Amino acid sequence: MDSSKHNCTEMDTRSNSSWRRFFKLWKNRSIKRLASFPPLGKSKGRSGRENPEFCNLYNFKSSLVNFSLADLQAATNNFSHENLIGKGGYAKVYKGCLQDGQLIAVKRLTKGTADEKTSGFLSELGIIAHVDHPNTAKLIGCGIEGGMHLIFQLSPLGSLGSLLHGSKDNKLDWSKRYKIALGTADGLLYLHESCQRRIIHRDIKADNILLTEDFEPQICDFGLAMWLPKQWTHHNVSKFEGTFGYFAPEYFMHGTVDEKTDVFSFGVLLLELITGRQALDDLQQSLVIWAKPLLDKDDLKELVDPSIGDNYDTEEMDRMVLTASMCIEQSPILRPRMNQVVILLRGDDRVSDCAVESPRPTFRRTYSEELLDIQEYNSTKYLSDLKQHEQVALGC
Ligand SMILES: Nc1ncnc2c1ncn2[C@@H]1O[C@H](COP(=O)(O)OP(=O)(O)OP(=O)(O)O)[C@@H](O)[C@H]1O
């Protein structure tokens, strides 16, 4: 018997059954409309409501503070090492306190030449300044004296990555993990479908999810994010950027960027929340490759983070596991869109307006869907493809 055919059929059956469960939820239960998170241009009390573009521009100009270097030095104790709270590939982030007592995070761009820093700064600013949602990082202002700086509200608990994979005694309980999954899904849905432009984040990962003191997640780091014009199905990039362990296969293979590449990364994030494991461990082993066979067998005992044990809500866990396995499907067409993810994760009763009143068509096929639809995949090929690409990419 042709084993690849066998695997392919198995995978089809599994996908079909996942989708059948989804459509059952979608059709059979009532979808309540909540006054959710309106797109920026529709917010109440803002002038220029009739003209969202103008409204955006107006808000952008009126609300952002321009900080001098002296302001930032005073706030951060002259960018002292003690105030350093984060370090990414592109920036150092310092904790600070303004004269009025407000706590801030100052992101100082560090990578590249002066021109590269300027273009990175403008690109991130251009996106984040127009993003306004409870589950995205809050930009307060910027400063261009003595370097390129973006100033955010401080997220007191730091990043999900540091909480989940940092201290051993500070493990997140299940209800917090579930809350973080839901909030992040809402934030990503907003970026994809509800804000002024269609935004692909391109670097969804645990380190880029900040947490407020009540564990509300906020998506941060829009350094790689891009606006996709509505009429474009996708964008192809030639420069390989982002974080290993979170890349969708079509990004590896073709540099294709669209909503479904973010959905894949979100699926990896869900796996991190479920398993407590890193997307790539110290031995560079991929979480997706480790988890895939366990997801296929629905082996919760092996999957679930030992620090959680049995202390979880079974229905919530089932929904998280189902959603994770759909989001990391090899073929983008089998992955749900974010408005479907929100429905899957919540069950059905608290579906936000974003899911129901998307300004863009819900089931639009993306380029990556078209591309991979014509290719035959099976579970074994998927895992070996992923392994091979990661080996090439990591040079091991
Ligand atoms: N507003 C904030 N409040 C608290 N901590 C923050 C804030 N913004 C960033 N950080 C911390 O700084 C880290 C790095 O920030 P950020 O991801 O924006 O930098 P980066 O250099 O663009 O990172 P990457 O290498 O992922 O692109 C975050 O993971 C987080 O720990």
The ligand as an SDF file (V2000), in Angstrom:
LIG
                    3D

 31 33  0  0  0  0  0  0  0  0999 V2000
    5.8010   48.2380   26.4760 N   0  0  0  0  0  0  0  0  0  0  0  0
    6.6160   47.3320   27.0270 C   0  0  0  0  0  0  0  0  0  0  0  0
    6.5140   47.0360   28.3390 N   0  0  0  0  0  0  0  0  0  0  0  0
    7.3210   46.1060   28.9140 C   0  0  0  0  0  0  0  0  0  0  0  0
    8.2740   45.4240   28.2510 N   0  0  0  0  0  0  0  0  0  0  0  0
    8.4280   45.6720   26.9300 C   0  0  0  0  0  0  0  0  0  0  0  0
    7.6170   46.6460   26.2490 C   0  0  0  0  0  0  0  0  0  0  0  0
    7.9790   46.6620   24.9460 N   0  0  0  0  0  0  0  0  0  0  0  0
    8.9580   45.7510   24.8230 C   0  0  0  0  0  0  0  0  0  0  0  0
    9.2370   45.1470   25.9970 N   0  0  0  0  0  0  0  0  0  0  0  0
   10.2480   44.0970   26.2410 C   0  0  0  0  0  0  0  0  0  0  0  0
   11.3160   44.2400   25.3160 O   0  0  0  0  0  0  0  0  0  0  0  0
   11.4540   43.0600   24.5050 C   0  0  0  0  0  0  0  0  0  0  0  0
   11.9390   43.4580   23.1170 C   0  0  0  0  0  0  0  0  0  0  0  0
   10.9910   44.3550   22.5080 O   0  0  0  0  0  0  0  0  0  0  0  0
   10.6920   44.3000   20.9550 P   0  0  0  0  0  0  0  0  0  0  0  0
   10.1770   42.9380   20.6090 O   0  0  0  0  0  0  0  0  0  0  0  0
    9.8150   45.4440   20.5910 O   0  0  0  0  0  0  0  0  0  0  0  0
   12.1780   44.4920   20.3620 O   0  0  0  0  0  0  0  0  0  0  0  0
   12.7830   43.9640   18.9790 P   0  0  0  0  0  0  0  0  0  0  0  0
   14.2510   44.2520   18.9760 O   0  0  0  0  0  0  0  0  0  0  0  0
   11.9820   44.5360   17.8630 O   0  0  0  0  0  0  0  0  0  0  0  0
   12.5630   42.4100   19.1080 O   0  0  0  0  0  0  0  0  0  0  0  0
   12.6780   41.2700   17.9550 P   0  0  0  0  0  0  0  0  0  0  0  0
   14.0880   40.7730   17.9650 O   0  0  0  0  0  0  0  0  0  0  0  0
   11.7020   40.2320   18.4310 O   0  0  0  0  0  0  0  0  0  0  0  0
   12.2410   41.9010   16.6750 O   0  0  0  0  0  0  0  0  0  0  0  0
   10.0750   42.4110   24.5600 C   0  0  0  0  0  0  0  0  0  0  0  0
   10.1530   41.0200   24.3330 O   0  0  0  0  0  0  0  0  0  0  0  0
    9.6360   42.7120   25.9830 C   0  0  0  0  0  0  0  0  0  0  0  0
   10.2260   41.7860   26.8940 O   0  0  0  0  0  0  0  0  0  0  0  0
  1  2  1  0
  2  3  1  0
  2  7  2  0
  3  4  2  0
  4  5  1  0
  5  6  2  0
  6  7  1  0
  6 10  1  0
  7  8  1  0
  8  9  2  0
  9 10  1  0
 10 11  1  0
 11 12  1  0
 11 30  1  0
 12 13  1  0
 13 14  1  0
 13 28  1  0
 14 15  1  0
 15 16  1  0
 16 17  2  0
 16 18  1  0
 16 19  1  0
 19 20  1  0
 20 21  2  0
 20 22  1  0
 20 23  1  0
 23 24  1  0
 24 25  2  0
 24 26  1  0
 24 27  1  0
 28 29  1  0
 28 30  1  0
 30 31  1  0
M  END
$$$$
